[in-house]
Structure formats: C-alpha cells, structure tokens
Amino acid sequence: MQCRRLYSLYRRIAGLALALTALSACAQVRPIEGRVLEQGIDAPIAETILVALWKGDGFHGTICFHVESTISDERGHYRIAPPEITSPHRNLLGQEVYVIAHKAGYERAKESPRGIKYLLRFDGDPSERLRYLKTLNLAVSCGAAGDSKKNLLPLQRAMYEEAKSLVSTNEDKKILETLLWSVEHLEYGAEEAQRRHLRRLEGKK
C-alpha cells in the first residue's frame, strides 16, 4: 500500500517516468519479515516454507513476475531480504507482495494480521488434503517470474513428498501426477517434464 501512495505522489509532482522509477525501487528495497504461528494458541511453527510472490497490474490482468522463498526458524520467524528484481515487468503499476506459508499437516488460516502468518492443523481426510495441495499449487503459480521461479522448488518438492503418502483413488493419483509435473517443470523445463509425464502414462497402460 505504501508503494501505491508513493507512486501517486510522485506522479502528481514529477510525472509518470519518475513515478515508475520510485515504484520499482519501493517494491525492491523492503525486506519481508514476520512470524508463523498456530492459530488459537499463538505457538510458533518452525520449518515452515514461505513463498513471496511479486505481482502487478498488466494490460490483461495481474502478472506474477518474481518469486523468493525462505524457511521459518525455531521461533517461527522468517525474513526475506530485498531481492534484486531484473524482470521486464518490475515497473508494473499496483505492485503487491503476497506471502504464502506451508507446512505439512497444516493449512492456511483465512485471515492473518500484517506480519503474522497463521496456520491451522488440517482436519480433513487424505483426499481432502490432496485437493488442498492442488489448490495451493495453483495459488503459487508465477508465470512471468523467469529464473526466480525456481525459488518455488522447496515448496513444490515438499507438497509432492507429502502427497505421496495420501494417494488411494484414481483422482488422487491425478493430483499426485500434477504435483510431480510441477516439480519437474521447474527442475528440467517444460519439454522434459512433459516427456516424463507421457512416459509415466504409457507405463500405466
């Protein structure tokens, strides 16, 4: 929100070019930090994976253009240092940074105050958990992130490893395959990930 106010102020005073420069600088220099707590008891949750997604307003909708990640310490504290963003989208208007927290056996709370990420113990069955992981996988998609997209790997691997022990139905297996494809897409690229996916499908016939 501060970045948006800064953009509006500079645009009124000095014009669009300087406003865009100020907005770009603002989006890049602030560290992101806070704590991960269990909702209801405020206990710190260590070893939580946190992903920060930089997004802005494009011509045809929101564009995600940068990714960073980290892990919370024993006090639940996390900090992401200001990245050097080189994406051609780094000067988009309306920039915001979205932080998503994940730990096996937990789910995200619907609301968290600024600087706090609340998690809840997951209370559903294995198939419900797989559907949650599938939704989370979509939520962290960041198509224009370039090389920084590989910062999603710790999260993608963690989701896949958790999902492997939950599979029982054919629908579950499809979700597991989607999660594995997401990992391999980051590790090997789209073409190799697709080849591996097709080989697995052929092997099941």
C-alpha positions as CSV (number, residue, x, y, z in Angstrom):
1,M,0.0,0.0,0.0
2,Q,2.9,2.4,0.8
3,C,4.2,1.8,-2.7
4,R,0.9,2.8,-4.3
5,R,0.8,6.0,-2.3
6,L,4.4,6.8,-3.2
7,Y,3.6,6.2,-6.9
8,S,0.6,8.6,-6.7
9,L,2.6,11.3,-5.0
10,Y,5.5,11.2,-7.5
11,R,3.1,11.1,-10.4
12,R,1.4,14.3,-9.3
13,I,4.7,16.0,-8.6
14,A,7.1,14.8,-11.2
15,G,5.3,12.8,-13.9
16,L,5.0,9.2,-14.9
17,A,8.6,8.3,-15.6
18,L,9.8,9.3,-12.1
19,A,6.8,7.7,-10.5
20,L,7.6,4.4,-12.2
21,T,11.2,4.6,-11.0
22,A,10.1,5.2,-7.4
23,L,7.6,2.4,-7.5
24,S,10.2,0.0,-8.8
25,A,12.6,1.0,-6.1
26,C,10.0,0.7,-3.4
27,A,9.0,-2.8,-4.5
28,Q,12.6,-4.0,-4.3
29,V,14.2,-2.5,-1.2
30,R,11.9,-3.5,1.6
31,P,12.7,-6.8,3.5
32,I,9.7,-9.1,4.2
33,E,9.6,-10.5,7.7
34,G,7.2,-11.8,10.3
35,R,6.2,-14.9,12.2
36,V,4.4,-18.1,11.6
37,L,2.0,-19.1,14.4
38,E,-0.6,-21.7,15.1
39,Q,-4.0,-20.1,15.2
40,G,-5.7,-20.3,18.5
41,I,-2.7,-20.8,20.7
42,D,-0.1,-18.5,19.0
43,A,2.6,-21.2,19.2
44,P,5.5,-20.6,16.8
45,I,5.7,-23.1,13.9
46,A,9.3,-23.8,12.8
47,E,10.5,-25.1,9.4
48,T,7.5,-23.6,7.6
49,I,8.2,-22.8,3.9
50,L,7.3,-19.3,3.0
51,V,7.0,-18.1,-0.6
52,A,6.8,-14.4,-1.6
53,L,5.2,-13.6,-4.9
54,W,5.7,-10.2,-6.5
55,K,2.6,-9.2,-8.6
56,G,1.5,-6.1,-10.5
57,D,-1.2,-4.9,-12.9
58,G,-0.7,-5.9,-16.5
59,F,-2.9,-4.9,-19.5
60,H,-4.9,-8.1,-19.3
61,G,-4.8,-8.8,-15.6
62,T,-2.5,-9.5,-12.7
63,I,1.1,-10.6,-13.6
64,C,3.3,-12.5,-11.2
65,F,6.9,-11.6,-12.0
66,H,9.2,-12.6,-9.2
67,V,9.5,-15.3,-6.5
68,E,11.5,-15.6,-3.3
69,S,11.3,-18.2,-0.6
70,T,12.7,-19.0,2.9
71,I,12.0,-21.2,6.0
72,S,10.9,-20.1,9.4
73,D,13.3,-20.6,12.4
74,E,12.5,-22.2,15.7
75,R,10.7,-19.1,16.9
76,G,8.5,-19.1,13.8
77,H,10.4,-16.0,12.5
78,Y,11.1,-15.5,8.8
79,R,12.8,-12.9,6.8
80,I,13.3,-12.4,3.0
81,A,16.0,-10.0,2.1
82,P,15.2,-7.4,-0.6
83,P,15.8,-9.1,-3.9
84,E,17.3,-7.5,-7.0
85,I,14.4,-7.9,-9.5
86,T,15.5,-7.9,-13.1
87,S,12.2,-8.9,-14.7
88,P,11.0,-6.7,-17.5
89,H,7.7,-6.5,-15.5
90,R,9.4,-4.9,-12.5
91,N,7.8,-1.4,-13.2
92,L,4.2,-2.6,-13.3
93,L,1.7,-0.5,-11.5
94,G,-0.2,-1.6,-8.5
95,Q,2.6,-3.8,-7.2
96,E,2.0,-6.0,-4.1
97,V,3.9,-8.8,-2.5
98,Y,1.9,-11.9,-1.4
99,V,3.4,-14.3,1.2
100,I,2.1,-17.8,1.3
101,A,3.1,-20.2,4.2
102,H,3.1,-24.0,4.0
103,K,3.9,-26.8,6.4
104,A,2.9,-30.5,6.1
105,G,-0.2,-31.2,8.2
106,Y,-1.3,-27.6,8.4
107,E,-3.5,-25.3,6.3
108,R,-3.6,-21.6,5.8
109,A,-5.9,-19.6,8.0
110,K,-8.4,-17.4,6.1
111,E,-7.1,-14.2,7.8
112,S,-3.8,-13.2,9.3
113,P,-2.8,-9.8,10.6
114,R,0.1,-7.9,9.0
115,G,3.5,-9.6,9.8
116,I,1.8,-12.8,11.1
117,K,1.0,-15.9,9.1
118,Y,-1.5,-18.1,10.9
119,L,-1.7,-21.8,10.2
120,L,-4.3,-24.3,11.3
121,R,-3.9,-28.1,11.8
122,F,-5.5,-29.8,8.9
123,D,-8.6,-31.8,10.0
124,G,-9.7,-33.4,6.7
125,D,-9.2,-36.8,5.2
126,P,-6.3,-37.7,2.8
127,S,-8.3,-36.9,-0.4
128,E,-9.3,-33.5,1.1
129,R,-5.7,-32.8,1.9
130,L,-4.7,-33.6,-1.7
131,R,-7.3,-31.2,-3.0
132,Y,-5.9,-28.6,-0.7
133,L,-2.4,-29.2,-2.1
134,K,-3.7,-29.0,-5.6
135,T,-5.3,-25.6,-4.8
136,L,-2.1,-24.4,-3.2
137,N,-0.1,-25.5,-6.2
138,L,-2.3,-23.2,-8.4
139,A,-2.1,-20.3,-5.9
140,V,1.7,-20.1,-6.2
141,S,1.8,-20.2,-10.0
142,C,4.0,-17.3,-11.2
143,G,4.2,-17.4,-15.0
144,A,6.4,-14.4,-15.7
145,A,9.0,-15.0,-12.9
146,G,11.8,-16.1,-15.1
147,D,14.7,-17.8,-13.3
148,S,13.4,-16.7,-9.9
149,K,10.6,-19.3,-10.5
150,K,13.0,-22.0,-9.3
151,N,12.7,-20.5,-5.8
152,L,9.4,-22.4,-5.7
153,L,11.2,-25.7,-5.7
154,P,11.4,-26.2,-2.0
155,L,7.6,-25.7,-1.7
156,Q,6.8,-27.9,-4.8
157,R,9.0,-30.7,-3.5
158,A,7.5,-30.6,0.0
159,M,4.0,-30.7,-1.4
160,Y,4.8,-33.7,-3.6
161,E,6.6,-35.6,-0.8
162,E,3.6,-35.1,1.5
163,A,1.1,-36.1,-1.2
164,K,2.8,-39.4,-2.0
165,S,1.6,-41.0,1.3
166,L,-2.0,-39.8,0.7
167,V,-2.9,-41.4,-2.6
168,S,-5.5,-44.1,-2.9
169,T,-8.1,-43.3,-5.6
170,N,-7.5,-42.6,-9.3
171,E,-8.4,-39.0,-8.7
172,D,-5.8,-38.8,-6.0
173,K,-3.2,-40.2,-8.5
174,K,-4.0,-37.5,-11.0
175,I,-3.4,-34.8,-8.3
176,L,-0.1,-36.5,-7.4
177,E,0.9,-36.5,-11.1
178,T,0.1,-32.8,-11.4
179,L,2.3,-32.1,-8.3
180,L,5.2,-34.2,-9.8
181,W,4.9,-32.4,-13.1
182,S,5.2,-29.0,-11.3
183,V,8.4,-30.2,-9.7
184,E,9.9,-31.5,-12.9
185,H,8.8,-28.4,-14.9
186,L,11.0,-26.3,-12.5
187,E,13.9,-28.8,-12.5
188,Y,14.1,-29.8,-16.2
189,G,11.9,-27.4,-18.2
190,A,8.5,-27.8,-19.8
191,E,9.6,-30.2,-22.6
192,E,11.4,-32.7,-20.4
193,A,8.7,-32.5,-17.8
194,Q,6.1,-33.3,-20.5
195,R,8.2,-36.2,-21.8
196,R,8.5,-37.7,-18.4
197,H,4.8,-37.3,-17.8
198,L,3.9,-39.1,-21.1
199,R,6.3,-41.9,-20.3
200,R,4.6,-42.5,-16.9
201,L,1.2,-42.5,-18.6
202,E,2.5,-45.0,-21.2
203,G,3.8,-47.2,-18.4
204,K,0.4,-47.4,-16.8
205,K,-1.3,-48.9,-19.8
